[in-house]
């Protein structure tokens, strides 16, 4: 079993402040590199905030030049980063909730949210998902928030051979217990490590619960953030198994 280090970026997004949020993401990517992280996953719509009213205006094509500094940094420090962004696959296509995979090798991958939360259909169209990632010998499947509320989504990831199921989310206090029970259950049921990256602060009129977490493939908690705030939850695997840590990340 090869070593693997993954992390959930519990970042704080400022509404519509793409430049500022990019700077905050750069801080997280740099901090992840210091921790030897290979895969860093950000919350749903992390680069704009969960701002449905701004999504049409802010949506970009995945390879837009504005994200090049993030792509360059990810490649320079050797961290694959999954960032949340409203996207269009072409200039006139519907807006999707995207998770863009900025590869440590300079590649660009696209995952789009398949299962919308009620109310999101006013702004967004359902996406088509995306191919699993490969890091070393590990297969990682992605999810965005309401995707994981469908048991079939996690089951499909397991059928694809995923050993890690990584979700960028926005979960409030009211939904936290039920949602994390689902995620923890998937870990045990499908023998997958499950990562949940939640927002570190309020966004889009919703108060995030924070408490991003990573569970081992037997369902046991590896590590979780304490409440809200700018934190990174890290899980490391070596020959002796998994260990976890929580690292504070100073906002830009």
C-alpha positions as CSV (number, residue, x, y, z in Angstrom):
1,X,0.0,0.0,0.0
2,X,1.5,3.3,-1.1
3,X,1.6,6.4,1.1
4,X,-1.2,8.9,0.4
5,X,-2.0,12.2,2.0
6,X,-5.4,13.9,1.3
7,X,-7.0,17.0,2.8
8,X,-10.2,18.9,3.1
9,X,-9.9,22.7,2.7
10,X,-12.4,24.3,5.0
11,X,-12.1,27.7,3.3
12,X,-14.2,30.8,3.8
13,X,-15.6,32.3,0.6
14,X,-16.4,36.0,0.1
15,X,-19.5,36.5,-2.1
16,X,-18.5,37.1,-5.7
17,X,-14.9,38.0,-4.8
18,X,-13.2,35.8,-7.3
19,X,-9.8,37.5,-7.1
20,X,-9.9,37.4,-3.3
21,X,-11.1,33.9,-3.1
22,X,-8.4,32.8,-5.5
23,X,-5.8,34.3,-3.1
24,X,-7.4,32.4,-0.3
25,X,-7.2,29.2,-2.3
26,X,-3.5,29.9,-3.0
27,X,-2.9,30.1,0.8
28,X,-4.6,26.7,1.2
29,X,-2.6,25.1,-1.6
30,X,0.7,26.4,-0.2
31,X,-0.3,25.1,3.2
32,X,-1.2,21.8,1.7
33,X,2.2,21.5,0.0
34,X,3.9,22.1,3.4
35,X,2.0,19.2,4.8
36,X,2.8,16.9,1.9
37,X,-0.8,16.8,0.7
38,X,-1.3,15.2,-2.7
39,X,-5.1,15.9,-3.1
40,X,-6.8,19.0,-1.6
41,X,-10.6,19.3,-2.0
42,X,-12.4,22.6,-1.5
43,X,-16.1,23.2,-0.7
44,X,-19.0,23.5,-3.2
45,X,-18.7,26.7,-5.2
46,X,-15.7,27.7,-3.1
47,X,-14.3,30.3,-5.6
48,X,-17.5,32.4,-5.7
49,X,-19.3,31.4,-2.5
50,X,-22.7,29.6,-2.7
51,X,-24.2,32.6,-4.4
52,X,-27.0,31.5,-6.7
53,X,-27.9,35.0,-7.7
54,X,-24.3,35.6,-9.0
55,X,-23.7,32.3,-10.7
56,X,-24.9,33.2,-14.2
57,X,-22.7,36.3,-14.2
58,X,-19.6,34.6,-12.7
59,X,-19.8,31.3,-14.6
60,X,-16.7,30.6,-16.7
61,X,-15.5,27.9,-19.1
62,X,-13.2,25.5,-17.2
63,X,-10.0,26.5,-18.9
64,X,-10.6,30.3,-18.4
65,X,-7.4,32.3,-18.0
66,X,-8.5,33.7,-14.6
67,X,-7.8,30.3,-13.0
68,X,-4.3,30.0,-14.5
69,X,-2.5,31.3,-11.4
70,X,-4.2,28.5,-9.4
71,X,-3.3,25.9,-12.0
72,X,0.3,27.1,-12.1
73,X,0.6,27.0,-8.3
74,X,-0.9,23.5,-8.0
75,X,1.6,22.3,-10.6
76,X,4.6,24.1,-9.0
77,X,4.0,22.7,-5.6
78,X,2.7,19.2,-6.7
79,X,-0.8,19.4,-5.2
80,X,-3.9,18.3,-7.1
81,X,-6.6,20.8,-6.0
82,X,-10.4,20.4,-6.6
83,X,-12.0,23.8,-6.6
84,X,-15.7,24.8,-6.7
85,X,-16.9,27.1,-9.5
86,X,-20.0,27.8,-11.6
87,X,-19.1,26.7,-15.1
88,X,-20.3,26.6,-18.6
89,X,-18.9,24.0,-21.0
90,X,-19.2,26.5,-23.8
91,X,-20.1,30.1,-24.0
92,X,-23.8,29.7,-24.4
93,X,-24.4,26.4,-22.5
94,X,-26.3,26.1,-19.2
95,X,-24.6,27.0,-15.9
96,X,-23.4,23.9,-14.0
97,X,-22.0,23.5,-10.4
98,X,-18.5,22.6,-11.2
99,X,-15.6,21.0,-9.3
100,X,-12.5,21.7,-11.4
101,X,-9.5,19.3,-10.9
102,X,-6.3,21.4,-11.1
103,X,-3.8,18.6,-11.6
104,X,-0.4,18.5,-10.0
105,X,0.8,17.5,-13.5
106,X,-0.8,20.6,-15.0
107,X,-3.8,18.8,-16.3
108,X,-7.4,20.0,-16.0
109,X,-10.4,17.8,-15.1
110,X,-14.0,18.7,-14.9
111,X,-16.7,17.3,-12.6
112,X,-20.2,18.7,-12.7
113,X,-22.8,18.2,-10.0
114,X,-25.3,15.6,-11.1
115,X,-28.0,15.9,-8.4
116,X,-29.3,19.4,-7.6
117,X,-30.6,20.5,-4.3
118,X,-34.2,21.8,-4.5
119,X,-34.1,25.4,-5.7
120,X,-30.8,25.1,-7.5
121,X,-32.7,24.2,-10.8
122,X,-33.7,27.9,-11.1
123,X,-30.1,28.8,-11.9
124,X,-28.2,25.5,-12.6
125,X,-28.7,22.6,-14.9
126,X,-27.8,19.0,-13.7
127,X,-24.3,18.0,-14.7
128,X,-22.8,14.8,-15.9
129,X,-20.4,14.0,-13.1
130,X,-16.9,13.2,-14.2
131,X,-14.2,10.5,-14.4
132,X,-12.5,9.3,-11.2
133,X,-9.0,10.7,-10.4
134,X,-5.9,8.5,-10.1
135,X,-3.2,9.4,-7.6
136,X,-0.5,6.8,-7.5
137,X,-2.4,3.5,-7.1
138,X,-5.5,5.1,-5.7
139,X,-8.8,5.9,-7.4
140,X,-10.7,8.9,-6.1
141,X,-14.3,9.6,-7.0
142,X,-15.7,13.1,-6.6
143,X,-19.1,14.4,-5.4
144,X,-20.6,17.8,-4.9
145,X,-23.0,18.2,-2.0
146,X,-26.5,16.8,-2.9
147,X,-24.8,14.1,-5.1
148,X,-24.0,12.2,-1.9
149,X,-27.7,12.3,-0.7
150,X,-28.3,9.7,-3.4
151,X,-27.0,6.3,-2.3
152,X,-26.6,5.3,-5.9
153,X,-23.9,7.9,-6.4
154,X,-21.6,6.5,-3.7
155,X,-22.4,2.9,-4.9
156,X,-21.4,3.8,-8.4
157,X,-18.1,5.3,-7.2
158,X,-17.4,2.0,-5.4
159,X,-18.2,0.0,-8.5
160,X,-15.7,2.1,-10.4
161,X,-13.1,0.9,-7.9
162,X,-12.8,4.1,-5.9
163,X,-11.0,3.8,-2.6
164,X,-11.6,7.5,-1.8
165,X,-14.9,9.3,-2.1
166,X,-14.3,13.1,-1.9
167,X,-17.2,15.6,-1.5
168,X,-17.2,19.4,-1.6
169,X,-20.3,20.5,0.3
170,X,-22.3,23.2,2.0
171,X,-23.9,21.7,5.1
172,X,-25.6,23.7,7.8
173,X,-26.0,22.8,11.4
174,X,-29.5,21.5,10.8
175,X,-28.3,19.0,8.3
176,X,-25.0,18.1,9.7
177,X,-25.9,15.0,11.8
178,X,-27.9,13.4,9.1
179,X,-25.5,14.2,6.3
180,X,-22.4,13.1,8.1
181,X,-24.2,9.8,9.1
182,X,-24.7,9.1,5.4
183,X,-21.1,9.8,4.6
184,X,-19.8,7.8,7.4
185,X,-22.1,5.0,6.4
186,X,-20.8,5.0,2.9
187,X,-17.3,4.6,4.2
188,X,-18.2,1.5,6.1
189,X,-20.5,0.0,3.5
190,X,-18.3,0.4,0.5
191,X,-14.9,0.3,2.3
192,X,-14.0,3.7,1.0
193,X,-12.2,6.6,2.7
194,X,-14.7,9.5,2.7
195,X,-13.6,13.1,2.7
196,X,-16.1,16.0,3.3
197,X,-14.9,19.6,2.7
198,X,-17.4,22.1,4.1
199,X,-17.4,25.9,4.0
200,X,-15.7,27.6,6.9
201,X,-18.2,30.4,7.2
202,X,-21.5,31.7,6.1
203,X,-22.2,31.8,2.4
204,X,-25.2,32.6,0.2
205,X,-27.3,33.3,3.3
206,X,-26.6,29.9,4.8
207,X,-24.6,29.4,8.0
208,X,-22.2,26.6,7.4
209,X,-21.6,24.1,10.2
210,X,-17.9,23.7,9.3
211,X,-16.5,20.6,10.9
212,X,-15.1,19.2,7.7
213,X,-14.1,15.6,8.2
214,X,-12.4,12.5,6.8
215,X,-13.5,8.9,7.7
216,X,-11.5,5.7,7.2
217,X,-12.8,2.8,5.2
218,X,-14.3,1.2,8.3
219,X,-16.3,4.3,9.1
220,X,-14.1,5.4,12.0
221,X,-13.3,9.1,12.0
222,X,-9.7,10.0,11.1
223,X,-9.9,13.7,11.8
224,X,-12.4,16.6,11.8
225,X,-12.2,20.4,12.0
226,X,-13.4,22.0,15.2
227,X,-16.4,24.1,14.3
228,X,-16.1,26.8,11.6
229,X,-13.2,28.9,10.5
230,X,-10.3,28.5,8.1
231,X,-8.9,25.1,8.7
232,X,-7.4,22.1,6.8
233,X,-8.2,18.5,7.7
234,X,-5.4,16.2,6.7
235,X,-5.4,12.4,6.6
236,X,-2.1,10.5,6.0
237,X,-1.8,6.8,5.1
238,X,1.4,4.8,5.6
239,X,2.2,1.2,6.2
240,X,0.7,1.4,9.6
241,X,-2.6,2.8,8.5
242,X,-4.3,6.3,8.7
243,X,-3.5,9.2,10.9
244,X,-5.1,12.7,10.9
245,X,-4.4,16.3,11.8
246,X,-6.1,19.6,11.7
247,X,-4.1,22.7,10.5
248,X,-5.2,26.3,10.9
249,X,-4.8,28.3,7.7
250,X,-4.5,32.0,7.9
251,X,-6.9,33.7,5.5
252,X,-5.3,35.9,2.8
